[in-house]
């Protein structure tokens, strides 16, 4: 094993994430491509290797440390995937899952396509679209067991981005910082409008780090009304559940 593979395996194990040499080797190849491509395009502002281990890889894989949170198989969409977090590490860890990476910027998808080809990830599909537009495509709407996003918007906005993709009986899963607790009431209201129900927030800690993240599950309990998501740009400007402008 290389030095970075040893560091990854050690750190993931410390964070309670089950890891093996094969998955870690693929993760290290992904990391090498990310570092290389980041020299010529803006993929990540986190460039310190130790920080990347936590903020990108361990954070993306943190659901694996919570027994029962991720079923053994299913379909997943990562909305606003950027450089592939959290969807690509999850695709590496869950080869039995069908994973769709959605992003509105083609240059990011060009990078992800190179990673998918290099790692021969046959379980990954790339989609170029905005979340609000993609969720109206019949092939994608309510077609996934799990929709995920990592801190791309306030929680009520994430609910409108994610829940239209989720099958009834599935869930959305949001990666957020500790400030998300201030968004909880609005998120509950937004989730109800979208056929969802917010569940208990799940804390994620990293040994030796002061900062903490929260995983926010939103169960899909009823089909989403066809009027959601609203037109591109509207969810971010007028979040659901936040008062008169947000269609409470």
C-alpha positions, 0 to 999 in steps of 0.5 A: 500500500502507498503512504496515502492508502495507509493514511486513508485506511487508518483515518477511516478506521479511526472514524468507524468507517469499515474499509478494506484495501481494495476500496481504499486503493480506488479512493486513493486513485480518485484522490490523485486525479482530484489533486491533478485536475485541481491544478487546472480547474477549481474543484476544491478549495481544500488542498491540505492532505490531512484536511482532505482525508476528513473533509472529503473522504471520511465525511462523504463516507460517514453514513457507513459508520451508522449501522442500518442507515444505508441498506445493502443495495438500492439506487442513489442520486447525488444532487449538486455533486461538484467534485463527486462528494459524497456520491463518488466515495459512496459509489466506491464503497457500495458497488451494488448500488446504482449511483447517479451524479448530478451537476449543472456544470459540465466541466465538473462532469468531465472530471467525474467522467475521467474518474469513473473511466479510470476506476472502471465504476460500472455502477455510476451514471452522470447527468448534466442538469439543474436539480429543479429541471432534472427532477421533472424528467420522468426517468429521474422523478421519484426514481431513487431510494436515496437522494443526497447532498452535502451542504449545498443550500439551507435545509428547506431548499435541500428538501425541495431539491432532493425529495422529488427524486425519492421514491415513497419509502426512501429518504433524502440525506443531507450533510450539514454543519451544526448551524442546521438546528436553526433551520429545523422548523422551516425544514419540517414545514418544507418536508411536509409540503413535499411528502417528507418527514424530517427524522432525528439529526445524526451527529458525526464526529471526527477524532481529533477534530473540534468541528462536527457535522450532522446527517439529516435524514428526511423520510419520503412518506407520500408522493411529491405534488407535481408543482414541486420543485418550482422553476430553477432558482425559485427554491433558493430565493423563496425557500418553502416553509419560511413564511409568506414568500416561501409558500408556508 
